[in-house]
């Protein structure tokens, strides 16, 4: 290793509009005896990456990876790692960790906020306010509802935790239902199980990763099974829902509404029909934003730098 190589290199790309330099600062606070550097240009990335043992960032493509000669750990700053050259990293013996858990509190709040909007029909109140229209409207109660959460990872668990106290029944859907979970009931992804819970769901929360199993998971058949008074909240990936089927379900009143932080396609084109439904709330993939993002992420990465030195099992390791 060259004398000038950093102990930890932070790549250029940030997330949610927050300068990635703040991430480097958070790491320096936690690793005062280590050389933590932030690459600000493409040439700096290539140069500093050559002998850096630990690299943290959002993305690392194969071209950039080709410059890494001493890389031991890539700390991905996203929870998902499907965009990374995982086979190439594994072939090089590079450990990969993710940011699982960082998004739990903020996305959990985002989901519950949207559920409450539909429960109390606040979007209708906002519409009437814009029209300066003082006219009463009827609302619903969240209490007594059944909330189904697809995906019981850190985000799904955070949603369930924040629903405690609202007097709802919760159902979890996960790959391994035998593991149980924080919900009142847990089922698998089998068609019979899934449709069985959809038929009694008032609020359907999608918080699962995008896989071959979950791609297109909610389509025309599922919207037919959902009760017409149900609400869909998607903070997973847009492709988990078949967009044409969603548009049709909203247009025909097969569901009461939808709150979408992710869409397919994304960004949502200006002329897309989903913009026009008063019962469809769209946010631009921002539920993951939190002022504590880099702080929480730095806790994970700094701990893993220590564990790497001590040859211990890494937190959030995916490879």
Order of alpha helices (4+ residues) and beta strands (2+ residues): beta-alpha-beta-alpha-beta-alpha-beta-alpha-beta-alpha-alpha-beta-alpha-beta-beta-alpha-beta-alpha-beta-alpha-beta-beta-alpha
